[in-house]
Amino acid sequence: MLIKGSYETAAASYGGNVDFLKTSLSSEGCLPVAEHHTLIIDVSAGYGSGTLPYQEQFEIGGTDFLLGYPLPGYHRRGFVGANELGPTTG
């Protein structure tokens, strides 16, 4: 089992020109279901407050979930927002 978390903050008092707070937590586990077969379960949650810049917003879909497919340049091909909660299996 793998558990990851992060906390980011930006404020004018730190010398920037934006104010936001972003926290995230994710967990991934592997469950053997048969010989040569494993189920991977991934759960993630995130919360953002303030005005998150576009590049700091959470994304569901896009290049993180479409590895191996050619992308002409860098495009975000997913749903983006300030908050997210999502389970996935593979």
Distance bins in CASP14 RR format, pairs under 12 A and 6 or more apart:
PFRMAT RR
TARGET T0000
AUTHOR 0000-0000-0000
RMODE 2
METHOD distances of the structure
MODEL  1
1 26 0 0 0 0 0 1 0 0 0 0 0
1 27 1 0 0 1 0 0 0 0 0 0 0
1 28 1 0 0 1 0 0 0 0 0 0 0
1 29 1 0 1 0 0 0 0 0 0 0 0
1 30 1 0 0 1 0 0 0 0 0 0 0
1 31 0 0 0 0 1 0 0 0 0 0 0
1 40 0 0 0 0 0 1 0 0 0 0 0
1 41 0 0 0 0 1 0 0 0 0 0 0
1 42 0 0 0 0 0 1 0 0 0 0 0
1 43 0 0 0 0 0 1 0 0 0 0 0
2 25 0 0 0 0 0 1 0 0 0 0 0
2 26 0 0 0 0 1 0 0 0 0 0 0
2 27 1 0 0 1 0 0 0 0 0 0 0
2 28 1 0 1 0 0 0 0 0 0 0 0
2 29 1 0 0 1 0 0 0 0 0 0 0
2 30 0 0 0 0 1 0 0 0 0 0 0
2 40 0 0 0 0 0 1 0 0 0 0 0
2 41 0 0 0 0 0 1 0 0 0 0 0
2 42 0 0 0 0 1 0 0 0 0 0 0
2 43 0 0 0 0 0 1 0 0 0 0 0
2 44 0 0 0 0 0 1 0 0 0 0 0
3 24 0 0 0 0 0 1 0 0 0 0 0
3 25 1 0 0 1 0 0 0 0 0 0 0
3 26 1 0 0 1 0 0 0 0 0 0 0
3 27 1 0 1 0 0 0 0 0 0 0 0
3 28 0 0 0 0 1 0 0 0 0 0 0
3 29 0 0 0 0 1 0 0 0 0 0 0
3 42 0 0 0 0 0 1 0 0 0 0 0
3 43 0 0 0 0 1 0 0 0 0 0 0
3 44 0 0 0 0 0 1 0 0 0 0 0
3 45 0 0 0 0 0 1 0 0 0 0 0
4 23 0 0 0 0 0 1 0 0 0 0 0
4 24 0 0 0 0 1 0 0 0 0 0 0
4 25 1 0 0 1 0 0 0 0 0 0 0
4 26 1 0 1 0 0 0 0 0 0 0 0
4 27 1 0 0 1 0 0 0 0 0 0 0
4 28 0 0 0 0 1 0 0 0 0 0 0
4 29 0 0 0 0 0 1 0 0 0 0 0
4 42 0 0 0 0 0 1 0 0 0 0 0
4 43 0 0 0 0 0 1 0 0 0 0 0
4 44 0 0 0 0 1 0 0 0 0 0 0
4 45 0 0 0 0 0 1 0 0 0 0 0
4 46 0 0 0 0 0 1 0 0 0 0 0
5 22 0 0 0 0 0 1 0 0 0 0 0
5 23 1 0 0 1 0 0 0 0 0 0 0
5 24 1 0 1 0 0 0 0 0 0 0 0
5 25 1 0 1 0 0 0 0 0 0 0 0
5 26 1 0 0 1 0 0 0 0 0 0 0
5 27 0 0 0 0 1 0 0 0 0 0 0
5 28 0 0 0 0 0 1 0 0 0 0 0
5 44 0 0 0 0 1 0 0 0 0 0 0
5 45 0 0 0 0 1 0 0 0 0 0 0
5 46 0 0 0 0 1 0 0 0 0 0 0
5 47 0 0 0 0 0 1 0 0 0 0 0
6 21 0 0 0 0 0 1 0 0 0 0 0
6 22 1 0 0 1 0 0 0 0 0 0 0
6 23 1 0 0 1 0 0 0 0 0 0 0
6 24 1 0 1 0 0 0 0 0 0 0 0
6 25 0 0 0 0 1 0 0 0 0 0 0
6 26 0 0 0 0 1 0 0 0 0 0 0
6 44 0 0 0 0 0 1 0 0 0 0 0
6 45 0 0 0 0 0 1 0 0 0 0 0
6 46 0 0 0 0 1 0 0 0 0 0 0
6 47 0 0 0 0 0 1 0 0 0 0 0
6 48 0 0 0 0 0 1 0 0 0 0 0
6 56 0 0 0 0 0 1 0 0 0 0 0
6 58 0 0 0 0 0 1 0 0 0 0 0
7 20 0 0 0 0 0 1 0 0 0 0 0
7 21 1 0 0 1 0 0 0 0 0 0 0
7 22 1 0 0 1 0 0 0 0 0 0 0
7 23 1 0 1 0 0 0 0 0 0 0 0
7 24 0 0 0 0 1 0 0 0 0 0 0
7 25 0 0 0 0 1 0 0 0 0 0 0
7 46 0 0 0 0 0 1 0 0 0 0 0
7 47 0 0 0 0 0 1 0 0 0 0 0
7 48 0 0 0 0 0 1 0 0 0 0 0
7 49 0 0 0 0 0 1 0 0 0 0 0
8 14 0 0 0 0 0 1 0 0 0 0 0
8 18 0 0 0 0 0 1 0 0 0 0 0
8 20 1 0 0 1 0 0 0 0 0 0 0
8 21 1 0 0 1 0 0 0 0 0 0 0
8 22 1 0 1 0 0 0 0 0 0 0 0
8 23 1 0 0 1 0 0 0 0 0 0 0
8 24 0 0 0 0 1 0 0 0 0 0 0
8 46 0 0 0 0 0 1 0 0 0 0 0
8 47 0 0 0 0 0 1 0 0 0 0 0
8 48 0 0 0 0 1 0 0 0 0 0 0
8 49 0 0 0 0 0 1 0 0 0 0 0
8 50 0 0 0 0 0 1 0 0 0 0 0
8 52 0 0 0 0 1 0 0 0 0 0 0
8 53 0 0 0 0 0 1 0 0 0 0 0
8 55 0 0 0 0 0 1 0 0 0 0 0
8 56 1 0 0 1 0 0 0 0 0 0 0
8 57 0 0 0 0 0 1 0 0 0 0 0
8 58 0 0 0 0 0 1 0 0 0 0 0
9 16 0 0 0 0 0 1 0 0 0 0 0
9 18 0 0 0 0 0 1 0 0 0 0 0
9 19 0 0 0 0 1 0 0 0 0 0 0
9 20 1 0 0 1 0 0 0 0 0 0 0
9 21 1 0 1 0 0 0 0 0 0 0 0
9 22 1 0 0 1 0 0 0 0 0 0 0
9 23 0 0 0 0 1 0 0 0 0 0 0
9 48 0 0 0 0 0 1 0 0 0 0 0
9 49 0 0 0 0 1 0 0 0 0 0 0
9 50 0 0 0 0 0 1 0 0 0 0 0
9 52 0 0 0 0 0 1 0 0 0 0 0
9 56 0 0 0 0 0 1 0 0 0 0 0
10 16 1 0 0 1 0 0 0 0 0 0 0
10 17 0 0 0 0 1 0 0 0 0 0 0
10 18 1 0 1 0 0 0 0 0 0 0 0
10 19 1 0 0 1 0 0 0 0 0 0 0
10 20 1 0 1 0 0 0 0 0 0 0 0
10 21 0 0 0 0 1 0 0 0 0 0 0
10 22 0 0 0 0 1 0 0 0 0 0 0
10 48 0 0 0 0 0 1 0 0 0 0 0
10 49 0 0 0 0 0 1 0 0 0 0 0
10 50 0 0 0 0 1 0 0 0 0 0 0
10 51 0 0 0 0 1 0 0 0 0 0 0
10 52 0 0 0 0 1 0 0 0 0 0 0
10 53 0 0 0 0 1 0 0 0 0 0 0
10 55 0 0 0 0 0 1 0 0 0 0 0
10 56 0 0 0 0 1 0 0 0 0 0 0
11 17 0 0 0 0 1 0 0 0 0 0 0
11 18 0 0 0 0 1 0 0 0 0 0 0
11 19 1 0 1 0 0 0 0 0 0 0 0
11 20 0 0 0 0 1 0 0 0 0 0 0
11 21 0 0 0 0 1 0 0 0 0 0 0
11 49 0 0 0 0 0 1 0 0 0 0 0
11 50 0 0 0 0 0 1 0 0 0 0 0
11 51 0 0 0 0 0 1 0 0 0 0 0
12 18 1 0 0 1 0 0 0 0 0 0 0
12 19 1 0 0 1 0 0 0 0 0 0 0
12 20 0 0 0 0 0 1 0 0 0 0 0
13 19 0 0 0 0 1 0 0 0 0 0 0
14 20 0 0 0 0 0 1 0 0 0 0 0
16 53 0 0 0 0 0 1 0 0 0 0 0
17 51 0 0 0 0 0 1 0 0 0 0 0
17 53 0 0 0 0 0 1 0 0 0 0 0
18 50 0 0 0 0 1 0 0 0 0 0 0
18 51 1 0 0 1 0 0 0 0 0 0 0
18 52 0 0 0 0 1 0 0 0 0 0 0
18 53 1 0 0 1 0 0 0 0 0 0 0
18 54 0 0 0 0 0 1 0 0 0 0 0
18 55 0 0 0 0 0 1 0 0 0 0 0
18 56 0 0 0 0 1 0 0 0 0 0 0
19 48 0 0 0 0 0 1 0 0 0 0 0
19 49 0 0 0 0 1 0 0 0 0 0 0
19 50 1 0 0 1 0 0 0 0 0 0 0
19 51 1 0 0 1 0 0 0 0 0 0 0
19 52 0 0 0 0 0 1 0 0 0 0 0
19 53 0 0 0 0 0 1 0 0 0 0 0
19 56 0 0 0 0 0 1 0 0 0 0 0
20 47 0 0 0 0 0 1 0 0 0 0 0
20 48 1 0 0 1 0 0 0 0 0 0 0
20 49 1 0 0 1 0 0 0 0 0 0 0
20 50 1 0 1 0 0 0 0 0 0 0 0
20 51 1 0 0 1 0 0 0 0 0 0 0
20 52 1 0 1 0 0 0 0 0 0 0 0
20 53 1 0 0 1 0 0 0 0 0 0 0
20 54 0 0 0 0 0 1 0 0 0 0 0
20 55 0 0 0 0 0 1 0 0 0 0 0
20 56 1 0 0 1 0 0 0 0 0 0 0
20 57 0 0 0 0 1 0 0 0 0 0 0
20 82 0 0 0 0 1 0 0 0 0 0 0
21 46 0 0 0 0 0 1 0 0 0 0 0
21 47 0 0 0 0 1 0 0 0 0 0 0
21 48 1 0 0 1 0 0 0 0 0 0 0
21 49 1 0 1 0 0 0 0 0 0 0 0
21 50 1 0 0 1 0 0 0 0 0 0 0
21 51 0 0 0 0 0 1 0 0 0 0 0
21 52 0 0 0 0 1 0 0 0 0 0 0
21 56 0 0 0 0 0 1 0 0 0 0 0
21 82 0 0 0 0 0 1 0 0 0 0 0
21 83 0 0 0 0 0 1 0 0 0 0 0
22 46 1 0 0 1 0 0 0 0 0 0 0
22 47 1 0 0 1 0 0 0 0 0 0 0
22 48 1 0 1 0 0 0 0 0 0 0 0
22 49 0 0 0 0 1 0 0 0 0 0 0
22 50 0 0 0 0 1 0 0 0 0 0 0
22 51 0 0 0 0 0 1 0 0 0 0 0
22 52 1 0 0 1 0 0 0 0 0 0 0
22 53 0 0 0 0 0 1 0 0 0 0 0
22 55 0 0 0 0 0 1 0 0 0 0 0
22 56 1 0 0 1 0 0 0 0 0 0 0
22 57 0 0 0 0 1 0 0 0 0 0 0
22 58 0 0 0 0 1 0 0 0 0 0 0
22 81 0 0 0 0 0 1 0 0 0 0 0
22 82 0 0 0 0 1 0 0 0 0 0 0
22 83 0 0 0 0 1 0 0 0 0 0 0
22 84 0 0 0 0 0 1 0 0 0 0 0
23 44 0 0 0 0 0 1 0 0 0 0 0
23 45 0 0 0 0 1 0 0 0 0 0 0
23 46 1 0 0 1 0 0 0 0 0 0 0
23 47 1 0 1 0 0 0 0 0 0 0 0
23 48 1 0 0 1 0 0 0 0 0 0 0
23 49 0 0 0 0 1 0 0 0 0 0 0
23 52 0 0 0 0 0 1 0 0 0 0 0
23 56 0 0 0 0 0 1 0 0 0 0 0
23 58 0 0 0 0 0 1 0 0 0 0 0
23 82 0 0 0 0 0 1 0 0 0 0 0
23 83 0 0 0 0 0 1 0 0 0 0 0
23 84 0 0 0 0 0 1 0 0 0 0 0
24 43 0 0 0 0 0 1 0 0 0 0 0
24 44 1 0 0 1 0 0 0 0 0 0 0
24 45 1 0 0 1 0 0 0 0 0 0 0
24 46 1 0 1 0 0 0 0 0 0 0 0
24 47 1 0 0 1 0 0 0 0 0 0 0
24 48 0 0 0 0 1 0 0 0 0 0 0
24 52 0 0 0 0 0 1 0 0 0 0 0
24 56 0 0 0 0 0 1 0 0 0 0 0
24 57 0 0 0 0 0 1 0 0 0 0 0
24 58 1 0 0 1 0 0 0 0 0 0 0
24 59 0 0 0 0 0 1 0 0 0 0 0
24 82 0 0 0 0 0 1 0 0 0 0 0
24 83 0 0 0 0 0 1 0 0 0 0 0
24 84 0 0 0 0 1 0 0 0 0 0 0
24 85 0 0 0 0 0 1 0 0 0 0 0
24 86 0 0 0 0 0 1 0 0 0 0 0
25 42 0 0 0 0 0 1 0 0 0 0 0
25 43 0 0 0 0 1 0 0 0 0 0 0
25 44 1 0 0 1 0 0 0 0 0 0 0
25 45 1 0 1 0 0 0 0 0 0 0 0
25 46 1 0 0 1 0 0 0 0 0 0 0
25 47 0 0 0 0 1 0 0 0 0 0 0
25 58 0 0 0 0 0 1 0 0 0 0 0
25 84 0 0 0 0 0 1 0 0 0 0 0
25 85 0 0 0 0 0 1 0 0 0 0 0
25 86 0 0 0 0 0 1 0 0 0 0 0
26 41 0 0 0 0 0 1 0 0 0 0 0
26 42 1 0 0 1 0 0 0 0 0 0 0
26 43 1 0 0 1 0 0 0 0 0 0 0
26 44 1 1 0 0 0 0 0 0 0 0 0
26 45 1 0 0 1 0 0 0 0 0 0 0
26 46 0 0 0 0 1 0 0 0 0 0 0
26 58 0 0 0 0 0 1 0 0 0 0 0
26 64 0 0 0 0 0 1 0 0 0 0 0
26 84 0 0 0 0 0 1 0 0 0 0 0
26 85 0 0 0 0 0 1 0 0 0 0 0
26 86 0 0 0 0 1 0 0 0 0 0 0
26 87 0 0 0 0 0 1 0 0 0 0 0
26 88 0 0 0 0 0 1 0 0 0 0 0
27 40 0 0 0 0 0 1 0 0 0 0 0
27 41 0 0 0 0 1 0 0 0 0 0 0
27 42 1 0 0 1 0 0 0 0 0 0 0
27 43 1 0 1 0 0 0 0 0 0 0 0
27 44 1 0 0 1 0 0 0 0 0 0 0
27 45 0 0 0 0 1 0 0 0 0 0 0
27 86 0 0 0 0 0 1 0 0 0 0 0
27 87 0 0 0 0 1 0 0 0 0 0 0
27 88 0 0 0 0 0 1 0 0 0 0 0
28 38 0 0 0 0 0 1 0 0 0 0 0
28 39 0 0 0 0 0 1 0 0 0 0 0
28 40 1 0 0 1 0 0 0 0 0 0 0
28 41 1 0 0 1 0 0 0 0 0 0 0
28 42 1 0 1 0 0 0 0 0 0 0 0
28 43 1 0 0 1 0 0 0 0 0 0 0
28 44 0 0 0 0 1 0 0 0 0 0 0
28 87 0 0 0 0 0 1 0 0 0 0 0
28 88 0 0 0 0 1 0 0 0 0 0 0
28 89 0 0 0 0 0 1 0 0 0 0 0
28 90 0 0 0 0 0 1 0 0 0 0 0
29 38 0 0 0 0 1 0 0 0 0 0 0
29 39 0 0 0 0 1 0 0 0 0 0 0
29 40 1 0 0 1 0 0 0 0 0 0 0
29 41 1 0 1 0 0 0 0 0 0 0 0
29 42 1 0 0 1 0 0 0 0 0 0 0
29 43 0 0 0 0 1 0 0 0 0 0 0
29 87 0 0 0 0 0 1 0 0 0 0 0
29 88 0 0 0 0 0 1 0 0 0 0 0
29 89 0 0 0 0 0 1 0 0 0 0 0
29 90 0 0 0 0 0 1 0 0 0 0 0
30 37 0 0 0 0 0 1 0 0 0 0 0
30 38 1 0 1 0 0 0 0 0 0 0 0
30 39 1 0 0 1 0 0 0 0 0 0 0
30 40 1 0 1 0 0 0 0 0 0 0 0
30 41 1 0 0 1 0 0 0 0 0 0 0
30 42 0 0 0 0 0 1 0 0 0 0 0
30 89 0 0 0 0 0 1 0 0 0 0 0
30 90 0 0 0 0 0 1 0 0 0 0 0
31 37 0 0 0 0 1 0 0 0 0 0 0
31 38 1 0 0 1 0 0 0 0 0 0 0
31 39 1 0 1 0 0 0 0 0 0 0 0
31 40 1 0 0 1 0 0 0 0 0 0 0
31 41 1 0 0 1 0 0 0 0 0 0 0
31 42 0 0 0 0 0 1 0 0 0 0 0
31 89 0 0 0 0 1 0 0 0 0 0 0
31 90 0 0 0 0 0 1 0 0 0 0 0
32 38 1 0 1 0 0 0 0 0 0 0 0
32 39 1 0 0 1 0 0 0 0 0 0 0
32 40 0 0 0 0 0 1 0 0 0 0 0
33 39 1 0 1 0 0 0 0 0 0 0 0
33 40 0 0 0 0 0 1 0 0 0 0 0
33 41 0 0 0 0 0 1 0 0 0 0 0
33 89 0 0 0 0 0 1 0 0 0 0 0
33 90 0 0 0 0 0 1 0 0 0 0 0
37 90 0 0 0 0 0 1 0 0 0 0 0
38 89 0 0 0 0 0 1 0 0 0 0 0
38 90 0 0 0 0 1 0 0 0 0 0 0
39 88 0 0 0 0 0 1 0 0 0 0 0
39 89 1 0 0 1 0 0 0 0 0 0 0
39 90 1 0 0 1 0 0 0 0 0 0 0
40 87 0 0 0 0 0 1 0 0 0 0 0
40 88 0 0 0 0 1 0 0 0 0 0 0
40 89 1 0 0 1 0 0 0 0 0 0 0
40 90 1 0 1 0 0 0 0 0 0 0 0
41 86 0 0 0 0 0 1 0 0 0 0 0
41 87 1 0 0 1 0 0 0 0 0 0 0
41 88 1 0 0 1 0 0 0 0 0 0 0
41 89 1 0 1 0 0 0 0 0 0 0 0
41 90 1 0 0 1 0 0 0 0 0 0 0
42 60 0 0 0 0 0 1 0 0 0 0 0
42 64 0 0 0 0 0 1 0 0 0 0 0
42 65 0 0 0 0 0 1 0 0 0 0 0
42 86 0 0 0 0 1 0 0 0 0 0 0
42 87 1 0 0 1 0 0 0 0 0 0 0
42 88 1 0 1 0 0 0 0 0 0 0 0
42 89 1 0 0 1 0 0 0 0 0 0 0
42 90 1 0 0 1 0 0 0 0 0 0 0
43 84 0 0 0 0 0 1 0 0 0 0 0
43 85 0 0 0 0 1 0 0 0 0 0 0
43 86 1 0 0 1 0 0 0 0 0 0 0
43 87 1 0 1 0 0 0 0 0 0 0 0
43 88 1 0 0 1 0 0 0 0 0 0 0
43 89 0 0 0 0 1 0 0 0 0 0 0
44 58 0 0 0 0 1 0 0 0 0 0 0
44 59 0 0 0 0 0 1 0 0 0 0 0
44 60 0 0 0 0 1 0 0 0 0 0 0
44 61 0 0 0 0 0 1 0 0 0 0 0
44 64 0 0 0 0 0 1 0 0 0 0 0
44 65 0 0 0 0 0 1 0 0 0 0 0
44 83 0 0 0 0 0 1 0 0 0 0 0
44 84 1 0 0 1 0 0 0 0 0 0 0
44 85 1 0 0 1 0 0 0 0 0 0 0
44 86 1 0 1 0 0 0 0 0 0 0 0
44 87 0 0 0 0 1 0 0 0 0 0 0
44 88 0 0 0 0 1 0 0 0 0 0 0
45 58 0 0 0 0 1 0 0 0 0 0 0
45 60 0 0 0 0 0 1 0 0 0 0 0
45 83 0 0 0 0 1 0 0 0 0 0 0
45 84 1 0 0 1 0 0 0 0 0 0 0
45 85 1 0 1 0 0 0 0 0 0 0 0
45 86 1 0 0 1 0 0 0 0 0 0 0
45 87 0 0 0 0 1 0 0 0 0 0 0
46 52 0 0 0 0 0 1 0 0 0 0 0
46 56 0 0 0 0 0 1 0 0 0 0 0
46 57 0 0 0 0 0 1 0 0 0 0 0
46 58 1 0 0 1 0 0 0 0 0 0 0
46 59 0 0 0 0 0 1 0 0 0 0 0
46 60 0 0 0 0 0 1 0 0 0 0 0
46 81 0 0 0 0 1 0 0 0 0 0 0
46 82 0 0 0 0 1 0 0 0 0 0 0
46 83 1 0 0 1 0 0 0 0 0 0 0
46 84 1 0 1 0 0 0 0 0 0 0 0
46 85 1 0 0 1 0 0 0 0 0 0 0
46 86 0 0 0 0 1 0 0 0 0 0 0
47 57 0 0 0 0 0 1 0 0 0 0 0
47 58 0 0 0 0 1 0 0 0 0 0 0
47 81 0 0 0 0 0 1 0 0 0 0 0
47 82 1 0 0 1 0 0 0 0 0 0 0
47 83 1 0 1 0 0 0 0 0 0 0 0
47 84 0 0 0 0 1 0 0 0 0 0 0
47 85 0 0 0 0 1 0 0 0 0 0 0
48 56 0 0 0 0 1 0 0 0 0 0 0
48 57 0 0 0 0 1 0 0 0 0 0 0
48 58 1 0 0 1 0 0 0 0 0 0 0
48 81 0 0 0 0 1 0 0 0 0 0 0
48 82 1 0 1 0 0 0 0 0 0 0 0
48 83 1 0 0 1 0 0 0 0 0 0 0
48 84 0 0 0 0 1 0 0 0 0 0 0
49 56 0 0 0 0 0 1 0 0 0 0 0
49 82 1 0 0 1 0 0 0 0 0 0 0
49 83 0 0 0 0 1 0 0 0 0 0 0
50 56 0 0 0 0 0 1 0 0 0 0 0
50 57 0 0 0 0 0 1 0 0 0 0 0
50 82 1 0 0 1 0 0 0 0 0 0 0
50 83 0 0 0 0 0 1 0 0 0 0 0
51 57 0 0 0 0 0 1 0 0 0 0 0
51 81 0 0 0 0 0 1 0 0 0 0 0
51 82 0 0 0 0 1 0 0 0 0 0 0
52 58 0 0 0 0 1 0 0 0 0 0 0
52 59 0 0 0 0 0 1 0 0 0 0 0
52 80 0 0 0 0 1 0 0 0 0 0 0
52 81 1 0 0 1 0 0 0 0 0 0 0
52 82 1 0 1 0 0 0 0 0 0 0 0
52 83 0 0 0 0 1 0 0 0 0 0 0
52 84 0 0 0 0 0 1 0 0 0 0 0
53 80 0 0 0 0 0 1 0 0 0 0 0
53 81 0 0 0 0 0 1 0 0 0 0 0
53 82 0 0 0 0 0 1 0 0 0 0 0
54 76 0 0 0 0 1 0 0 0 0 0 0
54 80 1 0 0 1 0 0 0 0 0 0 0
54 81 0 0 0 0 1 0 0 0 0 0 0
54 82 0 0 0 0 0 1 0 0 0 0 0
55 74 0 0 0 0 0 1 0 0 0 0 0
55 76 0 0 0 0 1 0 0 0 0 0 0
55 80 0 0 0 0 1 0 0 0 0 0 0
55 81 0 0 0 0 0 1 0 0 0 0 0
56 80 0 0 0 0 1 0 0 0 0 0 0
56 81 0 0 0 0 1 0 0 0 0 0 0
56 82 0 0 0 0 1 0 0 0 0 0 0
57 76 0 0 0 0 1 0 0 0 0 0 0
57 78 0 0 0 0 0 1 0 0 0 0 0
57 79 0 0 0 0 1 0 0 0 0 0 0
57 80 1 0 1 0 0 0 0 0 0 0 0
57 81 1 0 1 0 0 0 0 0 0 0 0
57 82 1 0 0 1 0 0 0 0 0 0 0
57 83 0 0 0 0 1 0 0 0 0 0 0
57 84 0 0 0 0 1 0 0 0 0 0 0
58 64 0 0 0 0 0 1 0 0 0 0 0
58 76 0 0 0 0 0 1 0 0 0 0 0
58 78 0 0 0 0 0 1 0 0 0 0 0
58 79 0 0 0 0 1 0 0 0 0 0 0
58 80 1 0 0 1 0 0 0 0 0 0 0
58 81 1 0 1 0 0 0 0 0 0 0 0
58 82 1 0 0 1 0 0 0 0 0 0 0
58 83 1 0 0 1 0 0 0 0 0 0 0
58 84 1 1 0 0 0 0 0 0 0 0 0
58 85 0 0 0 0 1 0 0 0 0 0 0
58 86 0 0 0 0 1 0 0 0 0 0 0
59 65 0 0 0 0 1 0 0 0 0 0 0
59 66 0 0 0 0 0 1 0 0 0 0 0
59 75 0 0 0 0 0 1 0 0 0 0 0
59 76 1 0 0 1 0 0 0 0 0 0 0
59 77 0 0 0 0 1 0 0 0 0 0 0
59 78 1 0 1 0 0 0 0 0 0 0 0
59 79 1 0 0 1 0 0 0 0 0 0 0
59 80 1 0 1 0 0 0 0 0 0 0 0
59 81 1 0 0 1 0 0 0 0 0 0 0
59 82 0 0 0 0 0 1 0 0 0 0 0
59 83 0 0 0 0 0 1 0 0 0 0 0
59 84 1 0 0 1 0 0 0 0 0 0 0
59 86 0 0 0 0 0 1 0 0 0 0 0
60 66 0 0 0 0 0 1 0 0 0 0 0
60 76 0 0 0 0 0 1 0 0 0 0 0
60 77 0 0 0 0 0 1 0 0 0 0 0
60 78 1 0 0 1 0 0 0 0 0 0 0
60 79 1 0 1 0 0 0 0 0 0 0 0
60 80 0 0 0 0 1 0 0 0 0 0 0
60 81 0 0 0 0 1 0 0 0 0 0 0
60 83 0 0 0 0 0 1 0 0 0 0 0
60 84 1 0 0 1 0 0 0 0 0 0 0
60 85 0 0 0 0 1 0 0 0 0 0 0
60 86 1 0 0 1 0 0 0 0 0 0 0
60 87 0 0 0 0 0 1 0 0 0 0 0
60 88 0 0 0 0 1 0 0 0 0 0 0
61 67 0 0 0 0 0 1 0 0 0 0 0
61 69 0 0 0 0 0 1 0 0 0 0 0
61 75 0 0 0 0 0 1 0 0 0 0 0
61 76 0 0 0 0 1 0 0 0 0 0 0
61 77 1 0 0 1 0 0 0 0 0 0 0
61 78 1 0 1 0 0 0 0 0 0 0 0
61 79 1 0 0 1 0 0 0 0 0 0 0
61 80 0 0 0 0 1 0 0 0 0 0 0
61 81 0 0 0 0 0 1 0 0 0 0 0
61 84 0 0 0 0 0 1 0 0 0 0 0
61 86 0 0 0 0 0 1 0 0 0 0 0
61 88 0 0 0 0 1 0 0 0 0 0 0
62 68 0 0 0 0 0 1 0 0 0 0 0
62 69 0 0 0 0 1 0 0 0 0 0 0
62 71 0 0 0 0 1 0 0 0 0 0 0
62 74 0 0 0 0 0 1 0 0 0 0 0
62 75 0 0 0 0 1 0 0 0 0 0 0
62 76 1 0 0 1 0 0 0 0 0 0 0
62 77 1 0 1 0 0 0 0 0 0 0 0
62 78 1 0 1 0 0 0 0 0 0 0 0
62 79 0 0 0 0 1 0 0 0 0 0 0
62 80 0 0 0 0 1 0 0 0 0 0 0
63 69 0 0 0 0 1 0 0 0 0 0 0
63 70 0 0 0 0 0 1 0 0 0 0 0
63 71 1 0 0 1 0 0 0 0 0 0 0
63 73 0 0 0 0 0 1 0 0 0 0 0
63 74 1 0 0 1 0 0 0 0 0 0 0
63 75 0 0 0 0 1 0 0 0 0 0 0
63 76 1 0 0 1 0 0 0 0 0 0 0
63 77 1 0 0 1 0 0 0 0 0 0 0
63 78 0 0 0 0 1 0 0 0 0 0 0
64 71 0 0 0 0 0 1 0 0 0 0 0
64 76 0 0 0 0 0 1 0 0 0 0 0
64 77 0 0 0 0 0 1 0 0 0 0 0
64 78 0 0 0 0 1 0 0 0 0 0 0
64 84 0 0 0 0 0 1 0 0 0 0 0
64 88 0 0 0 0 0 1 0 0 0 0 0
65 76 0 0 0 0 0 1 0 0 0 0 0
65 77 0 0 0 0 1 0 0 0 0 0 0
65 78 0 0 0 0 1 0 0 0 0 0 0
65 79 0 0 0 0 0 1 0 0 0 0 0
65 86 0 0 0 0 0 1 0 0 0 0 0
65 88 1 0 0 1 0 0 0 0 0 0 0
65 89 0 0 0 0 0 1 0 0 0 0 0
65 90 0 0 0 0 0 1 0 0 0 0 0
66 75 0 0 0 0 0 1 0 0 0 0 0
66 76 0 0 0 0 0 1 0 0 0 0 0
66 77 1 0 0 1 0 0 0 0 0 0 0
66 78 0 0 0 0 1 0 0 0 0 0 0
69 75 0 0 0 0 0 1 0 0 0 0 0
69 77 0 0 0 0 1 0 0 0 0 0 0
71 77 1 0 0 1 0 0 0 0 0 0 0
71 78 0 0 0 0 0 1 0 0 0 0 0
78 84 0 0 0 0 0 1 0 0 0 0 0
79 86 0 0 0 0 0 1 0 0 0 0 0
END
